Amino acid sequence: MERKYIDVICLNDQLGNIKPLYIIWNNERKIPIIRVKEIAPRAALKSGGSGLRFTCIFENHQERHLFFDRGRWFVEMKENLL
């Protein structure tokens, strides 16, 4: 697995909380995040590193982990899918 860095549209509230609203896939497709189930500091076990892990539900009801590490967003992908 490797990291795929992506653009994310998010809300930063007055308390400093971050809520991702959309991911931008391959610089063209805007995919809405329906719900964030969990936000926790976690390691990206498959691709290495650590940061905030957002467990997100997307429009197709698919659950994926979205990571925020050092000011950048990424998802874990199989290398041959890139």
PASEBA-1860 file (N, C-alpha, C; in nm, 3 decimals):
! residues 82
1> MERKYIDV> 0.085/-0.118/0.000/0.000/0.000/0.000/0.089/0.124/0.000 ~ 0.038/0.226/-0.064/0.109/0.353/-0.061/0.009/0.466/-0.043 ~ 0.062/0.582/-0.011/-0.023/0.699/0.010/-0.061/0.761/-0.124 ~ -0.186/0.801/-0.135/-0.231/0.881/-0.249/-0.277/1.013/-0.190 ~ -0.199/1.117/-0.215/-0.234/1.249/-0.164/-0.348/1.307/-0.248 ~ -0.443/1.368/-0.179/-0.563/1.420/-0.245/-0.595/1.559/-0.191 ~ -0.677/1.631/-0.267/-0.731/1.759/-0.221/-0.858/1.731/-0.143 ~ -0.879/1.809/-0.036/-0.997/1.793/0.048/-1.056/1.931/0.073
9> ICLNDQLG> -1.187/1.942/0.059/-1.258/2.063/0.098/-1.311/2.036/0.238 ~ -1.272/2.124/0.332/-1.312/2.098/0.470/-1.357/2.226/0.539 ~ -1.421/2.208/0.652/-1.467/2.318/0.736/-1.374/2.324/0.857 ~ -1.317/2.439/0.882/-1.240/2.463/1.004/-1.324/2.556/1.090 ~ -1.372/2.504/1.204/-1.460/2.586/1.286/-1.381/2.676/1.381 ~ -1.453/2.760/1.453/-1.390/2.859/1.541/-1.318/2.797/1.660 ~ -1.345/2.669/1.688/-1.277/2.599/1.796/-1.152/2.525/1.749 ~ -1.126/2.530/1.617/-1.009/2.465/1.561/-1.033/2.324/1.512
17> NIKPLYII> -1.158/2.280/1.513/-1.191/2.146/1.463/-1.191/2.145/1.311 ~ -1.152/2.031/1.255/-1.150/2.012/1.111/-1.257/1.909/1.074 ~ -1.341/1.943/0.977/-1.442/1.849/0.928/-1.432/1.840/0.777 ~ -1.383/1.727/0.724/-1.379/1.713/0.578/-1.520/1.702/0.521 ~ -1.544/1.774/0.411/-1.676/1.774/0.347/-1.676/1.702/0.213 ~ -1.569/1.717/0.136/-1.555/1.657/0.004/-1.409/1.617/-0.018 ~ -1.388/1.512/-0.096/-1.254/1.487/-0.148/-1.259/1.516/-0.298 ~ -1.147/1.559/-0.351/-1.135/1.583/-0.494/-1.048/1.469/-0.549
25> WNNERKIP> -1.108/1.381/-0.627/-1.040/1.261/-0.676/-0.980/1.288/-0.813 ~ -0.851/1.264/-0.826/-0.777/1.283/-0.952/-0.797/1.423/-1.011 ~ -0.804/1.521/-0.923/-0.816/1.662/-0.961/-0.938/1.694/-1.046 ~ -1.041/1.609/-1.042/-1.157/1.638/-1.126/-1.290/1.602/-1.063 ~ -1.298/1.495/-0.987/-1.426/1.448/-0.935/-1.441/1.487/-0.789 ~ -1.547/1.562/-0.758/-1.576/1.607/-0.623/-1.671/1.506/-0.558 ~ -1.622/1.435/-0.455/-1.701/1.329/-0.391/-1.740/1.374/-0.251 ~ -1.871/1.382/-0.223/-1.914/1.427/-0.091/-1.893/1.322/0.017
33> IIRVKEIA> -1.856/1.371/0.135/-1.848/1.287/0.254/-1.980/1.304/0.327 ~ -2.055/1.195/0.341/-2.187/1.200/0.404/-2.176/1.216/0.555 ~ -2.078/1.143/0.614/-2.065/1.146/0.759/-1.923/1.109/0.799 ~ -1.875/1.170/0.905/-1.747/1.132/0.965/-1.781/1.054/1.091 ~ -1.749/0.925/1.091/-1.782/0.837/1.204/-1.687/0.855/1.322 ~ -1.560/0.875/1.292/-1.461/0.882/1.399/-1.343/0.967/1.355 ~ -1.288/1.041/1.451/-1.164/1.115/1.430/-1.073/1.077/1.545 ~ -0.956/1.024/1.513/-0.864/0.981/1.618/-0.721/0.984/1.568
41> PRAALKSG> -0.625/1.013/1.657/-0.485/1.001/1.617/-0.453/0.854/1.596 ~ -0.407/0.819/1.479/-0.379/0.679/1.445/-0.261/0.671/1.350 ~ -0.202/0.555/1.346/-0.096/0.527/1.250/-0.159/0.480/1.119 ~ -0.095/0.516/1.010/-0.133/0.461/0.879/-0.053/0.331/0.866 ~ -0.109/0.223/0.914/-0.036/0.097/0.928/0.010/0.039/0.796 ~ -0.067/0.058/0.691/-0.033/-0.003/0.563/0.071/0.076/0.486 ~ 0.072/0.210/0.502/0.166/0.292/0.425/0.267/0.365/0.512 ~ 0.257/0.350/0.643/0.352/0.413/0.734/0.313/0.553/0.773
49> GSGLRFTC> 0.369/0.598/0.884/0.341/0.733/0.933/0.224/0.735/1.029 ~ 0.192/0.855/1.073/0.079/0.871/1.164/0.018/1.009/1.143 ~ -0.094/1.032/1.206/-0.164/1.159/1.195/-0.307/1.140/1.243 ~ -0.394/1.229/1.205/-0.536/1.214/1.237/-0.600/1.125/1.132 ~ -0.673/1.025/1.180/-0.746/0.937/1.087/-0.895/0.968/1.099 ~ -0.954/1.001/0.986/-1.097/1.029/0.977/-1.163/0.908/0.912 ~ -1.253/0.842/0.984/-1.329/0.732/0.926/-1.453/0.794/0.863 ~ -1.461/0.790/0.730/-1.563/0.863/0.656/-1.657/0.769/0.582
57> IFENHQER> -1.784/0.811/0.572/-1.883/0.744/0.489/-1.908/0.834/0.369 ~ -1.891/0.777/0.250/-1.908/0.852/0.127/-2.047/0.829/0.068 ~ -2.079/0.901/-0.040/-2.212/0.898/-0.100/-2.258/0.759/-0.141 ~ -2.166/0.671/-0.174/-2.204/0.535/-0.213/-2.207/0.440/-0.093 ~ -2.206/0.497/0.027/-2.210/0.425/0.154/-2.083/0.346/0.180 ~ -1.978/0.376/0.107/-1.849/0.312/0.128/-1.778/0.381/0.244 ~ -1.718/0.301/0.332/-1.643/0.353/0.444/-1.494/0.348/0.411 ~ -1.425/0.462/0.426/-1.282/0.470/0.398/-1.216/0.554/0.506
65> HLFFDRGR> -1.086/0.531/0.523/-1.006/0.611/0.614/-0.937/0.722/0.536 ~ -0.950/0.842/0.587/-0.887/0.960/0.530/-0.790/1.012/0.636 ~ -0.665/1.032/0.599/-0.562/1.073/0.694/-0.520/1.217/0.670 ~ -0.495/1.289/0.781/-0.442/1.425/0.777/-0.310/1.423/0.852 ~ -0.200/1.445/0.779/-0.067/1.434/0.837/0.019/1.551/0.789 ~ 0.065/1.633/0.881/0.153/1.746/0.852/0.096/1.838/0.744 ~ -0.033/1.867/0.755/-0.096/1.961/0.662/-0.137/1.904/0.528 ~ -0.127/1.773/0.510/-0.164/1.709/0.383/-0.263/1.596/0.409
73> WFVEMKEN> -0.352/1.575/0.313/-0.453/1.468/0.320/-0.412/1.352/0.230 ~ -0.436/1.229/0.276/-0.410/1.113/0.191/-0.501/0.997/0.226 ~ -0.514/0.906/0.130/-0.579/0.776/0.150/-0.475/0.670/0.117 ~ -0.496/0.549/0.167/-0.406/0.439/0.136/-0.461/0.364/0.015 ~ -0.374/0.338/-0.082/-0.413/0.273/-0.206/-0.316/0.160/-0.237 ~ -0.366/0.059/-0.309/-0.276/-0.043/-0.360/-0.190/0.020/-0.469 ~ -0.063/-0.016/-0.471/0.031/0.048/-0.564/-0.010/0.032/-0.710 ~ -0.063/-0.084/-0.748/-0.094/-0.107/-0.889/-0.220/-0.036/-0.937
81> LL> -0.292/0.033/-0.846/-0.412/0.104/-0.887/-0.384/0.249/-0.928 ~ -0.263/0.295/-0.906/-0.233/0.436/-0.936/-0.204/0.459/-1.080
END
